Amino acid sequence: MNVIVQPWNIKHIIIKTSDKINLLNQNNTIIISPEILASITINKLNEKKISMIFNTITIKNEEYTHKINNPEIYFKEDSNKNLQFVLKSKKLIYKPAFVNINTINNIEITGKLVNYKNIDINNYFNWFANEGGLDIENFNFNISQDLLNGNAFFGIDKNLDIQSSVSFQSENLSKVFKILKNNNYITENTFKTSNFIIKAIEIAANFSEKKPSYSISMQNGYLSLMGVKLINLPNLKILEEN
């Protein structure tokens, strides 16, 4: 690993390595492959900017090997105690659903981690429930030649139930739900219900000559599409206990 401190700007540090980095997260092994390039910049207000560029990130579990190709990660502190970020990747292979022609391509996510400086690593659920959140100001990516783009907010309440919302546009959302159904992520009944809602939205959008727009909410233990409950969500107390 090479650490480069520029003599004309000691608050700009560059880190470069060709070594693989292996991390263990519960039952997952995360392998970050070269080339790895990171840059850290600190301004006069002691606010930091961090950028990281990798070749691949591989995530292995007992069953599958997932891969993120050419990921780029950018962080920037702001004056409101938020951590702004941009995540980019050319391709995400998530088995068994998102492989071959169904890979998730050209990912770009822009957002902020709200009030991140108050995160308690030993009790981040408490921080998330009381003062934090993940605000995704814009996201876009392609699945099966369908562009999905929109925004989202992810949070939890004091009972550790997920309280989140996603708004997005898609011209062929039924394809995505079909992929999920074919790989047993959702049931046949859930697919039929979601497909009925999607077709209704597509017809209405066609009449108004607009791109179909959808909202997904995660509240009170349910994931809902356009207000119709589809899937039961787990309470995060289970994860906290583990």
N, C-alpha and C positions, 0 to 999 in steps of 0.2 A: 504494500500500500504506500502510495506517495502522497504526502501532505505538502502543498505548495502555498507558502505565505508570500504574497506579493510585497516587495519592499516599498513600493509607491502607494500601497493601500493595505496596511496591516489588518484592516477590518474586512478584508475579502480573502477568504481561505478556500482553496480548491483541493479536493480529495479525489484521487484517481487510483483504481486498482483493477487488476485482471483476475484476482482470486475469487473463488466462489464463496458465498456467505450462506451458511446453513443455520436455520432457526427452527426451534421446536415449539409449536403452539398446540397444546392439548394433544389430539391424535393426528395432527397435521405436521408434516415436515415441509418447511418453506425454503426453497433454494433460489438465491438471487445470483444470477450468472453475469459474468463480465461481458462487455466492458462496463464498469461502474464509474460514473463521474458525478461528483457532488460539489456544489458551490454554496458557501455561506457568506452573506454580506450583512454587516451591522452598520446602521446609520447613526447620526449624531444623537438621536433620541433613544439609542440602544434597541431599536426595533430590528428584527432579523428577517432576512429573506433567504430561503433555502431552496435549492433546486437539485433534483436527482434524476439521472438518466441511466437506464439499465438496458441490457440486451433482452433478457427474459426473467420472469419470476415464475417458478414452478412450484405448485402446491400439491404434495402427495399425501394421500390418506390410505387407509387399508384397502380401499376399493379402486380408486381412480387417481390419475395424474392430470391435474388441470394446469393450464399454461396461459400466461399473460405476455404477449409479445411487444417489445419496444415500449415499455411503460415510461412515462415521464411524470414526475411529481414536483409540484411547486407550492411552497408555503410562504406566506407573508403575514407578519403581525400588523394589526392596525391599532389606532389609539383607543378603541372601544373594548379592548381586551378580547377581541375576536381573532381567530386564526384563519385567514383567507387561504384558499387552496385552489389549485387547478390540477386535475388528473387527466392524463391522456394515454391512450394505448391504441396500437394499430389493430390488434386482434386478441380476443379472449376466447379460449377454448375451455368450456366447462362441461365435463362429461357427467352423464351420458347425453344430456339434452343438446348442448350447443357445440356441435362438432360438424366437420365437413362443410356443407353449404349453409348450415345454421349457426356458424360462428358469429360472435358479436364483434362487429368491426367498427373502426374509426370512432372510438369512444372519447368523449370530451365532457368532463364534469367540472363545473365551477361553483364554488360555494364558500361557506365559512363554518367553522366550529365555534359556537357561541360561548363567550365567557370561558375560554379554554384554560386560562391561567389558574382558575379555581378548581381544576380537576383534582380529585383525590384518587390516586391510582388504586388505593386499597378499598375504595368505596365509590367507584365511578357511577354506579347505578343511582346513588343518592344525588350526586352532582347532576346527572342527566334529568332526574325527576324534579329537581328544585331550581336549577339555574342554568342548565346547559341545553344544547340541542344541536342538531346538524341541519343547517339551512343550505339546501342545494338550489342555487339561484338559476342555474341552467344546466341541462344535460342533453346530449344527443348521441345516438349510436344507431347502427344498422343491424337488423337481423333479417336474413332471407330477403335482402334488397328492400326492406321496409325501414324507413327512417322514423325513429321515435325521438321526439324532443319535447322538453317541458321543464318543470321545476317541482321541488318537493321539500317537505320539512319532516324530520324524524325526531320524535321525542318520546318520553314515557311519563306516566303520572305517578303519584305517590304510592299507588298500589302496585307499581311496576307493570302496568298494562301499557302496551304500545299505543301511542296517540300520534298518528302521523297522517300526512296527506300527500298525494302525488297528482299533479295535473299535467297532461301531455297530449300530443297529437300523434296520430298514426293512421295510415291509409289501409293497413291490412293487419289489424291486431289479432284477428281470428287465427292467423298463421302461428303467432306466438303461443296462444292458448292451446293450439293443436299440438305443438311441440311439447308443451308441458304435459298434456294429457297422454301422448304417446310414450312418454318416459315416466308415467305414473306419479308426477308431481301433483296433479289434480285428478279428481274422479271424472267419470263419464258424465254424471249429472251436473257437476260444476262446469264442465266444458259446454254442455248444452245450454245451461242458463246464461253463461257468459257470452256464448255465440249469439243467442237471441238478442241480448242487450247490444252487442256490437253491431249486428245487422240493422237494428232500429236506429242507432246513432249514424251509421253510414247512409241510410236512406234519408234521414233528416238533413245531413250535411250535403248530400247530393242536391237536394231541393234548394238549399241556400247557397250552393256553389262555394262551400267552405271545406277545409280539411277536417275530417272527424276529430273531435276533441273529447277526452275522457277524464274522469276523476276517480282515483282510488283512495279510499280512506281506511285507516287501521285504527279502530276505536273499540273500546269496551269488549275486547276479546274476539273481534271479527275483522276480517278483510272484506271490504265491500267495493263493488264496481258500480258506479253511478247510483249509489245508495242501496244497492241490493246485496245482502250478505251472501258471501260465497264460501269463505274458509274460516274455520276456527283458528285463532292465533294462540300460541302458548304464552302463559304468564312468565315474565322474566325472573320471577322468584326462584324458579327451578334452576336457571343458570347461575343465579347468585349463590344458591346453596351449594352448587357443584364447584 
